[in-house]
Each structure stands twice: as structure tokens, then as C-alpha cells.
């Protein structure tokens, strides 16, 4: 079921989104060789709670941390660990969800740890561009497939592949709402977008093949061929004019 939001709800989404955006910005500033992914998670959680908000990932279906941090070939849902120390050349996806006064803000970005390879830089750049191109299609009258096609076309033109098993989604009163927002598919297909919808647009893009597998921890999805993966996400409100990005700083 699609839950349309009012102008007041948009204000609430923006308030939650700003906290999420600043928490993500903090996480990115901490990425350096030698730091553990758990330390980044703890610092982000501390910041979120200091704003009077909470991190709903913590305890979600048993997830043990406040954020998901996925390194190199980890696509999504990586579990922060004191044993996982970042090293020069890693790429680090930090996914932050904030709950503030009944509204969720969901955002993610992939950060370089020190100097990374040219191919890693290009993967991150193209994935970020694809997210932004998808957002441009998030307007009333378009269809979900218009977002999906814009993302897929940009990434595949660069020689990358799209993860199929995970998608963007509605976001707002719940962390995950309808509709699903795939990152691949034909334009002009799928649900029509209407003003008041709020969605998370989040391409997950692999340097190599599109196939992934789930690790034994039950959460972390990794590329089957071991290639790098990047992930960028914004929470967006659909209006009769331009989309509203709730999680932009």
C-alpha cells in the first residue's frame, strides 16, 4: 500500500533526512586506514542519539548495529566489526537510517579510504551519477520504470552491472514502504508516480558481474566474482514539480 505524505510530512521527512545526511557525512569523515568499521558505526550512533533521534537498523530483525558498512566487494548490509580494519585503497559503503519524530531518513554513500584505484573512483562516480539521474525522473506523471531505466542505462554504458536482488523502496513512516524501486528495467513501465510519494533511490552497482551471494552471517551480500561494488542513496519526495531530496546536507 502506498502512503502519500502531506506538506507537513515532507517537513518531518526533511528534518529526519538532515540528521541522516549529517550522520553519513560524519561517517565518511572517519574513513581512514586503521579504523574499524565498528568504531565508525559507534560514532554515527552517538551522533544520531545526540540529536534526539534513533537508529532503527539497530535490532531490525536482529541486526546488531546502528548502520550497515560494506567494504569493497560487499554490496549491502555489511555488519560493522571491531575486527574489520580499513586499509588504504578500500571503498566503504556506509548506509544510515534515522528515525526522528515518527519519520525515517535513509541515505548511503561509498567513500574512498585513502588513495583508491582509478577503476574504483570511476565506479563510485558513475554510481553517484546514476542515483542523481534516477532522482531527476522521480516526478509526478512518470513511472517507476523511468527511474530504473535512467539508472541502468548510465551504469551499463560505463561497463558496470546492476544488482537485481535488492532495490530502492518507499520510505517515510516506516523504514521500508511500497513501492519497490528497481535499478533496472524498461522506461515507461511500472507504477505511475504521484505527488506525495516518498521513496529511497539507491543504485547498487558492481564492477564485474551482477551475481551476488549472501554470507553466512545472514546479512552481508557480496559480489559472487569478488569485484568491487558501490552504493549511493537519497530519500526523495515526489511533487508536481521538482523532486525534493530530504537527505541532502
C-alpha positions in Angstrom: 0.0 0.0 0.0 1.3 3.4 -0.9 1.1 6.0 1.9 1.0 9.5 0.4 2.5 12.3 2.5 1.3 15.8 3.2 3.3 19.0 3.2 3.7 18.7 6.9 5.0 15.1 6.5 7.5 16.4 4.0 8.8 18.8 6.7 9.1 15.9 9.0 11.0 13.8 6.4 13.3 16.7 5.8 14.1 17.0 9.5 14.9 13.3 9.7 16.8 13.5 6.4 19.1 16.2 7.6 20.1 14.2 10.6 20.8 11.2 8.5 22.8 13.3 6.0 25.0 14.8 8.7 25.5 11.4 10.3 26.6 10.0 6.9 28.9 12.9 6.4 30.4 12.2 9.8 30.9 8.6 8.9 32.6 9.5 5.7 35.0 11.8 7.5 36.1 8.9 9.8 37.1 6.6 6.9 40.8 6.2 7.1 43.3 3.3 7.2 43.4 1.6 10.6 39.9 2.5 11.9 37.5 -0.3 12.5 34.0 -0.3 10.9 32.6 -0.8 14.4 34.2 2.5 15.5 32.6 4.3 12.6 29.2 2.7 13.5 29.5 3.7 17.2 30.4 7.3 16.3 27.5 7.6 14.0 25.1 6.1 16.5 26.3 8.5 19.2 25.7 11.5 16.8 22.2 10.3 15.9 21.2 9.9 19.5 22.6 13.3 20.4 20.1 14.8 18.0 17.2 13.2 19.8 16.8 10.6 17.1 17.3 6.9 16.9 18.9 4.4 14.5 16.2 1.9 13.6 18.6 -0.5 12.0 19.8 -1.5 15.4 17.8 -4.6 16.3 15.9 -4.7 13.0 15.2 -8.4 12.5 18.2 -8.9 14.9 20.7 -6.7 13.1 23.3 -5.9 15.7 24.5 -2.4 14.7 23.2 1.1 14.0 24.5 1.3 10.4 25.4 -1.0 7.6 29.0 -0.7 6.5 30.0 -2.7 3.4 33.6 -2.8 2.2 35.0 -3.5 -1.3 33.1 -6.5 -2.7 30.4 -6.2 0.0 27.3 -4.9 -1.8 25.0 -4.0 1.1 24.1 -4.8 4.7 27.6 -5.3 5.9 27.8 -5.7 9.7 30.3 -3.4 11.4 33.0 -5.2 13.3 35.9 -4.4 15.6 38.0 -6.9 13.6 37.4 -5.2 10.3 40.1 -2.6 10.0 40.1 -0.4 6.9 43.1 -0.2 4.7 44.4 2.1 2.0 42.6 1.6 -1.2 39.4 0.2 0.3 36.0 1.6 -0.8 33.5 1.8 2.1 29.7 2.0 1.7 28.0 3.5 4.8 24.2 3.2 4.9 22.4 5.3 7.6 18.8 5.2 8.6 17.4 7.7 11.1 14.1 7.8 12.9 13.1 11.2 14.2 9.7 12.2 15.4 8.0 9.5 13.5 9.8 9.9 10.2 12.6 8.0 8.6 15.6 9.3 6.7 17.6 6.8 4.7 20.8 7.6 2.9 24.1 6.0 1.8 27.3 6.7 0.1 30.5 4.9 -0.8 33.7 6.6 0.4 37.4 6.0 -0.6 39.8 5.0 2.1 42.9 7.0 1.2 44.0 6.7 -2.4 41.9 4.2 -4.4 42.3 2.7 -7.9 41.1 4.6 -11.0 38.5 1.9 -11.6 37.2 2.2 -8.0 37.0 6.0 -8.5 35.1 5.6 -11.7 32.7 3.0 -10.2 31.9 5.4 -7.3 31.4 8.4 -9.6 29.2 6.6 -12.1 27.0 5.1 -9.3 26.6 8.5 -7.7 25.7 10.0 -11.1 23.2 7.2 -11.7 21.5 7.9 -8.4 21.2 11.6 -9.4 19.8 10.7 -12.8 17.3 8.4 -11.2 16.2 11.2 -8.9 15.6 13.5 -11.9 13.0 11.0 -13.1 11.2 11.0 -9.7 8.4 13.3 -10.6 4.6 13.1 -10.8 3.4 11.5 -14.0 6.5 9.4 -14.6 6.6 5.7 -13.8 8.9 3.7 -11.6 10.5 2.2 -14.7 11.7 5.7 -15.7 13.8 5.8 -12.6 15.0 2.3 -13.1 15.9 2.8 -16.8 17.8 6.0 -16.2 20.0 4.3 -13.6 20.6 1.1 -15.6 21.4 2.9 -18.8 24.0 5.1 -17.2 25.8 2.3 -15.4 25.7 -0.3 -18.1 27.0 2.3 -20.6 30.0 2.6 -18.4 30.5 -1.2 -18.5 29.2 -1.9 -15.0 26.4 -4.3 -13.9 23.3 -3.8 -11.8 22.4 -5.8 -8.7 19.0 -7.3 -9.2 18.1 -8.8 -5.8 17.9 -5.5 -3.8 16.0 -2.4 -4.8 15.1 1.1 -3.6 11.8 1.4 -1.8 9.2 3.7 -0.3 10.3 5.4 2.9 8.6 7.6 5.5 6.6 6.4 8.5 8.3 3.0 8.1 11.9 2.2 7.0 10.6 0.2 4.1 7.3 1.1 2.4 5.8 0.5 -1.0 6.7 0.7 -3.8 9.9 -1.1 -4.7 12.2 1.0 -6.9 14.3 -1.4 -9.1 17.6 -0.2 -10.6 17.0 -1.9 -13.9 14.1 -2.2 -16.4 12.4 -0.5 -19.3 11.2 3.1 -19.2 7.5 3.8 -19.2 6.6 0.7 -17.2 5.6 0.1 -13.6 3.6 2.1 -11.1 2.8 5.7 -12.0 4.4 8.3 -9.6 2.2 10.8 -7.9 2.8 13.8 -5.7 3.1 12.8 -2.0 5.1 9.6 -2.6 8.4 9.4 -0.7 11.0 6.9 -1.9 14.6 5.9 -1.4 16.5 5.7 -4.7 19.7 3.6 -4.3 21.6 2.0 -7.1 23.9 -0.8 -6.2 26.4 -1.3 -8.9 29.2 -3.9 -9.5 32.4 -3.5 -11.3 32.2 -7.1 -12.5 29.2 -9.4 -12.9 25.7 -8.8 -11.4 25.6 -12.0 -9.4 25.8 -11.8 -5.6 25.7 -14.2 -2.7 24.8 -14.0 1.0 27.5 -14.6 3.6 26.9 -17.0 6.5 26.1 -14.0 8.8 22.8 -13.9 7.1 23.1 -10.2 6.2 26.1 -9.3 4.1 25.6 -9.6 0.4 28.8 -9.8 -1.7 29.6 -10.0 -5.3 30.0 -13.6 -6.5 33.1 -12.8 -8.5 34.8 -10.7 -5.8 34.6 -7.5 -7.8 34.1 -4.1 -6.2 30.6 -2.7 -5.6 29.3 0.8 -4.9 26.1 2.2 -3.4 24.6 5.7 -3.2 21.2 6.6 -1.8 18.9 9.5 -1.1 15.4 9.8 0.3 13.3 11.8 -2.1 9.8 13.3 -2.1 7.7 13.4 -5.3 5.8 16.6 -6.1 4.1 18.2 -9.1 7.3 19.9 -9.9 10.9 19.1 -9.0 11.7 16.2 -6.6 12.7 17.1 -3.0 15.8 15.5 -1.7 15.3 15.0 2.0 18.8 13.7 2.7 20.9 16.4 1.1 23.0 18.4 3.5 
